[in-house]
Amino acid sequence: MYLTVLGCWAPYPQPSGACSGYLLQEDGRSLLIDTGNGVLSRLLQHMEVKDLDAVILSHLHPDHLMDIYSLRHAAEAANREGRMNRRIPIYLPYGPAEDFNRIMGFNKAFELQLIDELPAPKGVTVAGFQVTFVPSKHNLPAYSIAVTGSKRFVFSGDTAYNEELIKLAGGADLFLCEASGLDKDAEYLKDNHLTARQAGELARAAGVKRLMITHFYPEYALSQLQAQAEQGFGQRVELAREGATVTL
């Protein structure tokens, strides 16, 4: 099971960078989680759109969403030109209404499934992986995501500290967790995001095997975020690096 980091910045990228986007692959299956600014061009360095099995959008903020519009055109063109003969399954939460309603109209490119309508517990097979969704604590509908293949991968999405996420991440082989700020940002972030230290503390509480932090504010030195995450986790923390592929 492999994870490729396509983008890791928020709420806007560094020069030549990309926002949230992560590609999971195993046994020829490919699952894309989030399509932030710049992600599609990074995806195309690794595969063709016709070979993408499914997409999950953790929530509909621009830094996790914007390249869904480009992906729509790529998928429609591939079908129109005979390079592809199917719609790509996309799992997404509801809201905000403007973006949600626009995406729901892209039914020539996508087979759309509302996560909110999945029966509880919200588990489903996506691209051959077993996927579980847990609501996160954010300022619009959003989900944390567990993906199980030969290994278990958990993505926090955007969330404040959340006991349900600790349960979801329990024993994960790789926990990819947002680290949106430093200790000094805790008050500003408290209702919607995790600081790097909180990401480490949450990972320690969940007993994860590996912690990789992401969702970096582009004006911060990553070494500072890494140091505070390691203080919270009590052991080594990996940084999401654009273009890097890691083995779970």
C-alpha contacts under 8 A as a table, 3 or more apart, distances in Angstrom:
res1	aa1	res2	aa2	distance
1	M	24	L	7.11
1	M	25	Q	5.79
1	M	26	E	4.71
1	M	27	D	7.90
1	M	149	G	7.06
1	M	150	S	6.50
1	M	151	K	6.58
1	M	247	T	6.07
1	M	248	L	5.68
2	Y	23	L	7.99
2	Y	24	L	5.65
2	Y	25	Q	5.19
2	Y	26	E	6.40
2	Y	245	T	6.58
2	Y	246	V	5.70
2	Y	247	T	4.71
2	Y	248	L	5.99
3	L	22	Y	6.81
3	L	23	L	5.63
3	L	24	L	4.71
3	L	25	Q	6.61
3	L	245	T	5.46
3	L	246	V	5.33
3	L	247	T	6.54
3	L	248	L	7.32
4	T	22	Y	5.84
4	T	23	L	5.05
4	T	24	L	6.59
4	T	242	E	7.93
4	T	243	G	6.45
4	T	244	A	5.62
4	T	245	T	4.16
4	T	246	V	6.47
5	V	8	C	7.07
5	V	21	G	6.51
5	V	22	Y	4.90
5	V	23	L	6.57
5	V	240	A	6.50
5	V	241	R	6.28
5	V	242	E	5.10
5	V	243	G	5.53
5	V	244	A	5.70
5	V	245	T	6.55
6	L	18	A	7.02
6	L	19	C	8.00
6	L	20	S	7.32
6	L	21	G	5.06
6	L	22	Y	5.49
6	L	23	L	7.08
6	L	39	V	5.84
6	L	42	R	5.65
6	L	43	L	6.62
6	L	242	E	5.34
6	L	243	G	5.67
6	L	244	A	7.92
7	G	17	G	6.74
7	G	18	A	4.37
7	G	19	C	4.61
7	G	20	S	4.81
7	G	21	G	4.91
7	G	22	Y	7.00
7	G	36	G	7.42
7	G	38	G	7.45
7	G	39	V	6.17
7	G	42	R	7.96
7	G	241	R	7.92
7	G	242	E	5.48
7	G	243	G	7.87
8	C	13	P	7.91
8	C	18	A	6.45
8	C	19	C	5.13
8	C	20	S	4.96
8	C	21	G	6.87
8	C	214	T	5.48
8	C	215	H	5.06
8	C	216	F	6.32
8	C	240	A	6.49
8	C	241	R	7.26
8	C	242	E	6.65
9	W	12	Y	6.07
9	W	13	P	4.95
9	W	14	Q	7.07
9	W	17	G	7.38
9	W	18	A	6.20
9	W	19	C	4.46
9	W	20	S	6.27
9	W	63	D	7.99
9	W	214	T	7.30
9	W	215	H	4.94
9	W	216	F	4.80
9	W	217	Y	6.17
9	W	218	P	6.22
10	A	13	P	6.21
10	A	19	C	5.83
10	A	20	S	7.27
10	A	63	D	6.23
10	A	180	S	7.69
10	A	215	H	5.26
10	A	216	F	5.60
10	A	217	Y	5.37
10	A	218	P	6.89
11	P	19	C	7.28
11	P	63	D	5.67
11	P	215	H	7.99
11	P	217	Y	6.82
12	Y	18	A	7.76
12	Y	19	C	6.43
12	Y	37	N	7.88
12	Y	63	D	6.71
12	Y	217	Y	7.75
12	Y	218	P	7.16
13	P	16	S	7.51
13	P	17	G	5.11
13	P	18	A	5.22
13	P	19	C	5.65
13	P	37	N	7.81
13	P	218	P	6.24
14	Q	17	G	5.02
14	Q	18	A	7.38
14	Q	218	P	5.52
17	G	38	G	7.10
17	G	242	E	7.66
18	A	21	G	7.88
18	A	36	G	6.87
18	A	37	N	5.52
18	A	38	G	4.59
18	A	39	V	5.89
18	A	242	E	7.97
19	C	35	T	7.83
19	C	36	G	4.73
19	C	37	N	5.19
19	C	38	G	6.58
19	C	39	V	6.87
19	C	63	D	5.42
19	C	64	H	6.74
19	C	215	H	7.66
20	S	34	D	5.91
20	S	35	T	6.37
20	S	36	G	4.83
20	S	37	N	7.49
20	S	39	V	7.36
20	S	63	D	6.14
20	S	64	H	5.20
20	S	215	H	6.81
21	G	32	L	7.09
21	G	33	I	5.80
21	G	34	D	4.73
21	G	35	T	5.25
21	G	36	G	5.96
21	G	39	V	5.80
21	G	64	H	7.15
22	Y	32	L	5.79
22	Y	33	I	5.14
22	Y	34	D	6.63
23	L	30	S	6.83
23	L	31	L	5.78
23	L	32	L	4.58
23	L	33	I	6.31
23	L	43	L	7.85
24	L	30	S	5.78
24	L	31	L	5.13
24	L	32	L	6.34
24	L	33	I	7.84
25	Q	28	G	6.71
25	Q	29	R	5.42
25	Q	30	S	4.57
25	Q	31	L	6.39
26	E	29	R	5.31
26	E	30	S	6.91
26	E	149	G	7.59
29	R	52	L	7.73
29	R	53	D	6.46
29	R	127	A	6.24
29	R	128	G	7.14
30	S	51	D	7.43
30	S	52	L	5.49
30	S	53	D	5.37
30	S	54	A	7.00
30	S	127	A	6.86
31	L	52	L	6.71
31	L	53	D	5.94
31	L	54	A	5.14
31	L	55	V	5.80
31	L	56	I	7.67
31	L	126	V	7.84
31	L	127	A	6.42
32	L	35	T	7.73
32	L	52	L	7.60
32	L	54	A	6.39
32	L	55	V	4.71
32	L	56	I	6.31
33	I	55	V	5.77
33	I	56	I	4.78
33	I	57	L	5.99
33	I	58	S	7.23
34	D	55	V	7.20
34	D	56	I	6.01
34	D	57	L	4.71
34	D	58	S	6.31
34	D	64	H	5.14
34	D	65	L	6.31
35	T	38	G	7.93
35	T	39	V	5.59
35	T	40	L	7.04
35	T	57	L	7.16
35	T	63	D	7.75
35	T	64	H	5.30
35	T	65	L	4.89
35	T	66	M	6.26
35	T	67	D	5.06
35	T	68	I	5.72
36	G	39	V	5.65
36	G	62	P	6.51
36	G	63	D	4.51
36	G	64	H	3.98
36	G	65	L	4.75
36	G	66	M	5.12
36	G	67	D	5.53
36	G	68	I	7.78
37	N	62	P	7.45
37	N	63	D	5.90
37	N	64	H	7.34
37	N	65	L	7.26
37	N	66	M	5.33
37	N	67	D	5.55
38	G	41	S	6.00
38	G	42	R	6.82
38	G	67	D	6.64
39	V	42	R	5.14
39	V	43	L	6.08
39	V	67	D	6.36
40	L	43	L	4.91
40	L	44	L	6.22
40	L	67	D	6.13
40	L	70	S	7.24
40	L	71	L	6.67
41	S	44	L	5.21
41	S	45	Q	6.78
42	R	45	Q	5.36
42	R	46	H	7.33
42	R	243	G	7.67
43	L	46	H	5.51
43	L	47	M	6.34
43	L	48	E	7.90
44	L	47	M	5.14
44	L	48	E	5.75
44	L	49	V	7.20
47	M	51	D	6.79
47	M	52	L	7.68
48	E	51	D	5.56
48	E	52	L	7.09
49	V	52	L	5.35
49	V	71	L	7.91
49	V	74	A	7.03
49	V	75	A	6.59
49	V	78	A	7.87
50	K	75	A	7.22
50	K	78	A	6.96
50	K	83	R	6.97
50	K	84	M	5.52
52	L	55	V	7.96
52	L	88	I	7.33
53	D	88	I	6.44
53	D	89	P	7.22
53	D	127	A	5.54
54	A	88	I	5.64
54	A	89	P	4.90
54	A	90	I	5.90
54	A	126	V	6.84
54	A	127	A	5.97
55	V	88	I	7.39
55	V	89	P	6.33
55	V	90	I	4.73
55	V	91	Y	6.39
56	I	90	I	5.66
56	I	91	Y	4.76
56	I	92	L	6.14
57	L	60	L	7.02
57	L	64	H	7.04
57	L	65	L	6.98
57	L	90	I	7.46
57	L	91	Y	6.19
57	L	92	L	5.00
57	L	93	P	7.42
58	S	64	H	7.35
58	S	92	L	6.60
58	S	93	P	7.22
58	S	142	A	5.65
58	S	143	Y	5.26
58	S	144	S	6.83
58	S	145	I	7.61
58	S	157	G	5.97
58	S	158	D	7.95
59	H	64	H	6.79
59	H	65	L	7.51
59	H	92	L	6.73
59	H	93	P	6.07
59	H	140	L	7.64
59	H	141	P	6.41
59	H	142	A	4.60
59	H	143	Y	6.71
59	H	157	G	7.91
60	L	64	H	6.44
60	L	65	L	5.61
60	L	92	L	7.99
60	L	93	P	7.55
60	L	95	G	6.81
60	L	96	P	6.90
60	L	99	D	7.07
60	L	100	F	7.52
60	L	142	A	7.75
61	H	64	H	5.61
61	H	65	L	6.00
62	P	65	L	4.82
62	P	66	M	5.14
63	D	66	M	6.45
65	L	68	I	5.79
66	M	69	Y	6.23
66	M	70	S	7.87
67	D	70	S	5.05
67	D	71	L	6.09
68	I	71	L	4.90
68	I	72	R	6.01
69	Y	72	R	5.12
69	Y	73	H	6.75
70	S	73	H	5.29
70	S	74	A	6.35
71	L	74	A	4.98
71	L	75	A	6.05
72	R	75	A	5.28
72	R	76	E	6.12
72	R	106	F	6.89
72	R	109	A	5.62
72	R	110	F	7.41
73	H	76	E	5.14
73	H	77	A	6.02
73	H	109	A	7.65
74	A	77	A	5.21
74	A	78	A	6.15
75	A	78	A	5.11
75	A	79	N	6.29
75	A	84	M	7.81
75	A	87	R	7.56
75	A	88	I	7.72
75	A	109	A	5.34
75	A	110	F	8.00
76	E	79	N	5.23
76	E	80	R	6.08
76	E	108	K	6.42
76	E	109	A	5.07
77	A	80	R	4.98
77	A	81	E	5.96
78	A	81	E	5.29
78	A	82	G	6.12
78	A	83	R	4.89
78	A	84	M	5.18
78	A	85	N	7.96
79	N	82	G	5.23
79	N	83	R	5.96
79	N	84	M	4.62
79	N	85	N	5.41
79	N	86	R	7.03
79	N	109	A	7.99
80	R	83	R	7.77
80	R	84	M	7.91
81	E	84	M	7.66
82	G	85	N	6.73
86	R	109	A	7.91
87	R	107	N	7.81
87	R	108	K	6.80
87	R	109	A	5.07
87	R	110	F	4.70
87	R	111	E	5.56
88	I	109	A	6.41
88	I	110	F	4.67
88	I	111	E	5.70
89	P	110	F	5.64
89	P	111	E	4.44
89	P	112	L	5.88
89	P	113	Q	7.36
90	I	110	F	6.31
90	I	111	E	6.01
90	I	112	L	5.00
90	I	113	Q	6.10
91	Y	112	L	6.18
91	Y	113	Q	4.85
91	Y	114	L	5.87
91	Y	115	I	5.94
92	L	112	L	7.64
92	L	113	Q	6.48
92	L	114	L	5.28
92	L	115	I	5.50
93	P	114	L	5.55
93	P	115	I	5.17
93	P	116	D	5.88
93	P	141	P	6.17
93	P	142	A	6.43
93	P	143	Y	7.69
94	Y	97	A	7.30
94	Y	100	F	6.21
94	Y	114	L	6.82
94	Y	115	I	7.83
94	Y	116	D	7.01
94	Y	141	P	6.32
95	G	98	E	7.47
95	G	99	D	7.02
95	G	100	F	5.45
95	G	140	L	6.89
95	G	141	P	6.41
96	P	99	D	5.94
96	P	100	F	6.03
96	P	140	L	7.15
97	A	100	F	4.98
97	A	101	N	5.69
98	E	101	N	5.56
98	E	102	R	6.33
99	D	102	R	5.18
99	D	103	I	6.20
100	F	103	I	5.29
100	F	104	M	6.14
101	N	104	M	5.09
101	N	105	G	6.53
102	R	105	G	5.36
102	R	106	F	7.16
103	I	106	F	5.33
104	M	107	N	6.64
104	M	112	L	6.84
106	F	109	A	5.79
106	F	110	F	6.09
107	N	110	F	4.99
107	N	111	E	6.17
107	N	112	L	7.25
113	Q	117	E	7.98
114	L	117	E	5.55
114	L	118	L	7.15
115	I	118	L	5.44
115	I	122	K	7.59
115	I	133	F	7.76
118	L	121	P	7.95
118	L	122	K	5.47
118	L	123	G	7.44
119	P	122	K	5.59
119	P	123	G	7.72
120	A	123	G	7.39
121	P	132	T	7.77
122	K	132	T	5.67
122	K	133	F	5.43
122	K	134	V	7.23
123	G	130	Q	7.12
123	G	131	V	5.54
123	G	132	T	4.29
123	G	133	F	6.45
124	V	130	Q	5.99
124	V	131	V	5.39
124	V	132	T	6.58
125	T	128	G	5.87
125	T	129	F	5.49
125	T	130	Q	4.67
125	T	131	V	5.92
126	V	129	F	5.21
126	V	130	Q	6.37
126	V	131	V	6.44
128	G	149	G	7.80
129	F	147	V	6.23
129	F	148	T	5.62
129	F	149	G	5.32
130	Q	147	V	5.69
130	Q	148	T	5.02
130	Q	149	G	6.72
131	V	145	I	6.91
131	V	146	A	5.54
131	V	147	V	4.57
131	V	148	T	6.39
132	T	145	I	5.78
132	T	146	A	5.09
132	T	147	V	6.66
133	F	143	Y	5.95
133	F	144	S	5.78
133	F	145	I	4.82
133	F	146	A	6.57
134	V	143	Y	5.42
134	V	144	S	5.24
134	V	145	I	6.53
134	V	164	E	7.10
134	V	165	L	7.13
134	V	168	L	7.42
135	P	141	P	7.48
135	P	142	A	5.92
135	P	143	Y	4.42
135	P	144	S	6.18
136	S	141	P	7.75
136	S	142	A	5.54
136	S	143	Y	4.91
136	S	144	S	5.73
136	S	156	S	7.85
136	S	157	G	7.54
136	S	158	D	7.07
136	S	159	T	5.19
136	S	160	A	7.38
136	S	162	N	7.03
136	S	165	L	7.41
137	K	142	A	7.41
137	K	158	D	7.60
137	K	159	T	4.68
137	K	160	A	5.20
137	K	161	Y	7.40
137	K	162	N	6.75
137	K	191	D	7.14
137	K	192	N	6.05
137	K	193	H	7.99
138	H	141	P	6.93
138	H	142	A	6.49
138	H	158	D	6.47
138	H	159	T	5.16
138	H	160	A	6.54
138	H	191	D	6.74
138	H	192	N	4.42
138	H	193	H	7.18
139	N	191	D	7.71
139	N	192	N	6.15
142	A	157	G	7.49
142	A	158	D	7.26
142	A	159	T	8.00
143	Y	156	S	7.70
143	Y	157	G	6.36
143	Y	158	D	7.79
144	S	154	V	7.57
144	S	155	F	5.84
144	S	156	S	4.64
144	S	157	G	5.12
144	S	158	D	7.66
144	S	159	T	7.93
144	S	165	L	6.96
145	I	154	V	5.66
145	I	155	F	5.20
145	I	156	S	6.52
145	I	157	G	7.33
146	A	152	R	7.10
146	A	153	F	5.72
146	A	154	V	4.26
146	A	155	F	6.38
146	A	168	L	6.85
146	A	169	A	7.35
147	V	152	R	5.89
147	V	153	F	5.12
147	V	154	V	6.17
148	T	151	K	5.80
148	T	152	R	4.48
148	T	153	F	6.25
149	G	152	R	6.37
151	K	173	D	6.26
151	K	248	L	6.50
152	R	172	A	5.34
152	R	173	D	5.28
152	R	174	L	6.79
153	F	172	A	5.93
153	F	173	D	6.05
153	F	174	L	5.09
153	F	175	F	6.04
153	F	176	L	7.66
153	F	248	L	7.88
154	V	168	L	7.53
154	V	169	A	5.86
154	V	172	A	6.47
154	V	174	L	6.48
154	V	175	F	4.88
154	V	176	L	6.10
155	F	175	F	6.06
155	F	176	L	4.79
155	F	177	C	5.92
156	S	159	T	6.83
156	S	165	L	7.15
156	S	175	F	7.68
156	S	176	L	6.40
156	S	177	C	4.95
156	S	178	E	6.38
157	G	177	C	7.06
157	G	178	E	6.63
158	D	178	E	6.48
158	D	192	N	6.95
158	D	193	H	5.92
158	D	194	L	7.92
159	T	162	N	7.32
159	T	178	E	7.88
159	T	191	D	7.96
159	T	192	N	5.23
159	T	193	H	4.73
159	T	194	L	6.47
160	A	189	L	7.62
160	A	190	K	6.12
160	A	191	D	5.58
160	A	192	N	4.65
160	A	193	H	4.30
160	A	194	L	5.25
161	Y	165	L	7.95
161	Y	190	K	7.95
161	Y	193	H	7.43
161	Y	194	L	6.33
161	Y	198	Q	7.24
161	Y	202	L	7.44
162	N	165	L	5.31
162	N	166	I	6.75
163	E	166	I	5.10
163	E	167	K	6.64
164	E	167	K	5.15
164	E	168	L	6.24
165	L	168	L	4.86
165	L	169	A	5.96
166	I	169	A	5.24
166	I	170	G	6.07
166	I	202	L	6.27
166	I	203	A	7.27
166	I	205	A	6.63
166	I	206	A	4.94
167	K	170	G	5.21
167	K	206	A	6.57
169	A	172	A	5.43
169	A	175	F	6.75
169	A	203	A	7.51
169	A	206	A	5.76
169	A	207	G	7.95
169	A	208	V	6.72
170	G	206	A	4.41
170	G	207	G	5.79
170	G	208	V	6.01
171	G	206	A	6.39
171	G	207	G	5.22
171	G	208	V	4.44
171	G	209	K	6.32
172	A	175	F	5.99
172	A	207	G	7.63
172	A	208	V	4.80
172	A	209	K	6.03
172	A	210	R	7.51
173	D	208	V	6.36
173	D	209	K	5.07
173	D	210	R	6.04
173	D	248	L	6.47
174	L	208	V	6.88
174	L	209	K	6.29
174	L	210	R	4.81
174	L	211	L	5.96
174	L	212	M	7.19
174	L	248	L	6.44
175	F	203	A	7.38
175	F	208	V	6.58
175	F	209	K	7.82
175	F	210	R	6.11
175	F	211	L	4.94
175	F	212	M	6.11
176	L	211	L	6.17
176	L	212	M	4.85
176	L	213	I	5.72
176	L	214	T	6.88
177	C	199	A	6.27
177	C	211	L	7.24
177	C	212	M	6.28
177	C	213	I	4.90
177	C	214	T	6.00
177	C	215	H	7.95
178	E	193	H	7.55
178	E	194	L	6.42
178	E	195	T	7.83
178	E	196	A	7.53
178	E	199	A	6.83
178	E	213	I	5.60
178	E	214	T	4.82
178	E	215	H	5.02
178	E	216	F	7.52
179	A	182	L	7.99
179	A	193	H	7.70
179	A	194	L	5.55
179	A	195	T	4.97
179	A	196	A	4.23
179	A	197	R	7.80
179	A	198	Q	7.86
179	A	199	A	6.07
179	A	213	I	5.77
179	A	214	T	5.74
179	A	215	H	5.92
179	A	216	F	6.29
179	A	225	L	7.21
179	A	229	A	7.91
180	S	189	L	7.91
180	S	193	H	6.34
180	S	194	L	5.87
180	S	195	T	5.38
180	S	196	A	6.62
180	S	214	T	7.66
180	S	215	H	5.72
180	S	216	F	5.43
180	S	217	Y	6.05
181	G	184	K	7.77
181	G	185	D	5.72
181	G	186	A	7.43
181	G	189	L	7.71
181	G	194	L	7.11
181	G	195	T	4.60
181	G	196	A	6.01
181	G	216	F	7.33
181	G	217	Y	6.75
181	G	225	L	7.15
182	L	185	D	5.44
182	L	186	A	7.08
182	L	195	T	5.44
182	L	196	A	5.97
182	L	197	R	7.35
182	L	224	Q	7.67
182	L	225	L	6.28
182	L	228	Q	7.33
183	D	186	A	5.48
183	D	195	T	6.32
183	D	196	A	7.51
183	D	197	R	6.92
183	D	228	Q	7.79
184	K	187	E	7.60
185	D	188	Y	5.36
185	D	189	L	6.09
185	D	195	T	7.14
186	A	189	L	5.22
186	A	190	K	5.60
186	A	194	L	7.68
186	A	195	T	6.25
187	E	190	K	5.24
188	Y	191	D	7.96
189	L	192	N	5.72
189	L	193	H	5.10
189	L	194	L	6.68
189	L	195	T	7.39
190	K	193	H	6.10
190	K	194	L	7.06
194	L	197	R	7.92
194	L	198	Q	5.70
194	L	199	A	6.01
195	T	198	Q	5.14
195	T	199	A	6.23
196	A	199	A	5.06
196	A	200	G	6.42
196	A	213	I	7.53
196	A	225	L	5.51
196	A	226	Q	7.08
196	A	228	Q	5.77
196	A	229	A	4.59
196	A	232	G	7.90
197	R	200	G	5.09
197	R	201	E	6.22
197	R	225	L	7.86
197	R	228	Q	4.89
197	R	229	A	4.28
197	R	230	E	7.28
197	R	231	Q	6.61
197	R	232	G	4.77
197	R	233	F	7.58
198	Q	201	E	4.90
198	Q	202	L	5.96
198	Q	229	A	7.15
198	Q	232	G	6.49
199	A	202	L	5.19
199	A	203	A	6.14
199	A	213	I	7.57
199	A	229	A	6.28
199	A	232	G	7.27
199	A	233	F	7.74
200	G	203	A	5.09
200	G	204	R	6.12
200	G	211	L	7.62
200	G	228	Q	7.85
200	G	229	A	4.62
200	G	230	E	6.20
200	G	231	Q	7.15
200	G	232	G	4.25
200	G	233	F	3.97
200	G	234	G	7.64
201	E	204	R	5.07
201	E	205	A	6.18
201	E	229	A	7.70
201	E	232	G	4.51
201	E	233	F	5.23
202	L	205	A	5.09
202	L	206	A	6.21
202	L	233	F	7.73
203	A	206	A	5.04
203	A	207	G	6.16
203	A	208	V	5.77
203	A	211	L	6.76
203	A	233	F	6.32
204	R	207	G	5.10
204	R	208	V	6.64
204	R	232	G	7.44
204	R	233	F	5.07
204	R	234	G	7.40
208	V	211	L	6.89
210	R	237	V	7.29
210	R	238	E	7.88
211	L	236	R	7.89
211	L	237	V	5.42
211	L	238	E	6.19
212	M	237	V	5.85
212	M	238	E	4.45
212	M	239	L	5.40
212	M	240	A	6.12
213	I	226	Q	7.70
213	I	229	A	7.95
213	I	237	V	7.27
213	I	238	E	6.40
213	I	239	L	5.30
213	I	240	A	5.96
214	T	239	L	6.61
214	T	240	A	5.37
216	F	220	Y	7.57
216	F	222	L	7.64
217	Y	220	Y	5.90
220	Y	224	Q	7.55
220	Y	225	L	7.76
221	A	224	Q	5.62
221	A	225	L	6.99
222	L	225	L	5.11
222	L	226	Q	6.04
222	L	239	L	7.79
223	S	226	Q	5.02
223	S	227	A	6.06
224	Q	227	A	5.14
224	Q	228	Q	6.34
225	L	228	Q	5.36
225	L	229	A	6.13
226	Q	229	A	5.09
226	Q	230	E	6.09
226	Q	237	V	6.46
226	Q	238	E	7.48
226	Q	239	L	6.98
227	A	230	E	5.16
227	A	231	Q	6.30
228	Q	231	Q	5.04
228	Q	232	G	6.41
229	A	232	G	5.12
229	A	233	F	6.07
229	A	237	V	6.75
230	E	233	F	4.92
230	E	234	G	5.50
230	E	235	Q	5.56
230	E	236	R	5.79
230	E	237	V	5.61
231	Q	234	G	5.35
231	Q	235	Q	7.46
233	F	236	R	7.65
233	F	237	V	7.60
240	A	244	A	7.75
241	R	244	A	5.52
